[in-house]
Structure formats: C-alpha cells, structure tokens
Amino acid sequence: MDKLDTSLAVVAAPAVADKAAGQDADAPIQSLLAPAPPRRSRALPRDRINGQPGFVLHSYPYKETSLIVDLFTRDFGRIGVVAKGAKRPHSALRGVLQTFQPLSLSFSGRNELRTLIDAEWVGGMLPLERTALLCGFYLNELLVKLLARDDPHPALFDQYVDTLNQLAHNEPAQIVLRKFERALLKETGVAADLSRCAPSGETVAAGVDYVVDPERGPRRAQVSDVWPVVDGGTLLDMQAGRYDDARTQAEAKLLMRFLLAHQLGGAALNTRQILIDLMQL
C-alpha cells in the first residue's frame, strides 16, 4: 500500500464529489452524447466556440496564475487551451477544471494553443473513486499520448463518456478497459480486422493459435514467434466486443498491452504500471 499511496500522489487529483453528491446517479447525460455543432458568429472574435462538451485530460501551471489545459472535446478532439488566471484564489475556473467531470466549454483562437473563455460544470455523472479513479487516469494518459491534437473523434468521445460511467458504477475494469483500448485503436486507424488473417484473408478459427502483427493483423502462430500467442476464439470475441470468457479476458489483456506498446513506441504508461501492480490488468 505504500507504493499505492506515493503513486496516487503523482497521478490522482481529488475526486469532485460535492456537486455530484446532489445528482441522481441515473441522471441523463444526453448533453454530452448529443452532437454539439460549433456555434460561430462573425461578430465574435477569432472563431469563438461556445458550449462545447468536453473533459479535462491534464493540466499544468503556466506562468504565475494560469494553466495550460489538455481538453478532450466532442467536436474538436484533443485541444490545448490557456486558462488565464485559473490559479487565482477567486477565479471562477479554479474549482471547475477538474478531471472526469463533464464540462461545457467556451474558447477562442486559431492557433494550436487556444484561449479558454469559460467552463461550466454540467453534472449527471458519478465521481470516480479508488481503483476506478486510477482507471480513469489511465484512459486520460492513453488519449494524451495517442490522439493527435485537433483531430475530432466524436464516436470515441461517446465511448469515453460511457466508459467513465461504467467505471463509476463498478463494472468489471478488465472488460471496460479492453473495450475502450480497442475503440481507441479503431478510431486512430491502427486496429486490424481480427476475424481475418493477413495477407491471405483466411478466416480466423477458434482453437487455432495466432499472433497479431501490429501493422498487418492476425496470422497463424509459428514456433519462433515472440509475440503474444492467442487463440482464434479470443480474436473473434475481441472483434465482436465480447469479453465474458475468462480466457478471452486473459489473452486480450496481454495482446492489448503488446499492441498499445507498439503504438506508443515503447514509451511507458505511468498509470498502466500502477494498475498492473494493483490488480494485474
């Protein structure tokens, strides 16, 4: 537990529970899932965007009183903003820019780093606690490291909202995380069809051993392979989004760890290591 305590000091921020406590756990979140076309006005300066659904992924200090915030928005993808004066004691942004709480965001600018104008708490979601909180930080780290800036992924945004809700309601983390990892690779265009071999096009069969080439997709396993060997049934389950089988869960964990490591170029995930130590995810 000593390792957990020190690790949490690095990656975890206090869960925002005061406002959520007054919310119905089953409150609708249509405001997050429904498309929110950017509202543009020629009278507003520098392409101001109002009421964009989004979440804070990460933030760090900028100058004496401001923050640079990495946001995941529904219609603009991952963007960077400067939150001017957000560190001041009486700033309206100070208590709002927290991870895992749904926000309505207004910002302006055309450069890679925009200016945050306003952020309002939307509500309707339970806070993440304990292991679920660490899983949430793991999701955020994946998004920061694998998503390019200004590349919209509305379907992935919806999946992120669903994943946070499932974690908050104590759904099995190993299943919830595998589904999100797979969705992330699909959305970024690097997830192969797991139901067919490459390059032959042969249909994957249950009971046969395979490896997955990160660049090409599945092929039959060979004795000399050092990549994770998985049963064809696992690949078919993953392709269909089924993770109830214990063997599928175990093999999918190893396979996704391998595929993500390839996409990350070997860069370590801090939260992944903590989760491995805690619960062997």
Buried (B, 14 or more C-beta within 10 A) or exposed (E): EEEBEEBBEEBBBEBBEEBBEEEEEEEEBEBBBEEBEEEEEEEBEEBBBBBBBBBBBBBEEBEEBBBBBBBBBBBBBBBBBBBBBBBEEEBEBBEBBBBBBBBBBBBBBEEEEBBBBBBBBBBBBBBBBEBBBBBBBBBBBBBEEBBEEEEBBBEBBBBBBBBBBBBBEEBEBBBBBBBBBBBBBBBBEBBBEBBBBBEEEEEBBEEBEBBBBBEEBBBBBEEEEEBBBBBBBBBBBBBEEBBEBEEBBBBBBBBBBBBBBBBBEEEEBEBBEBBEEBEEB
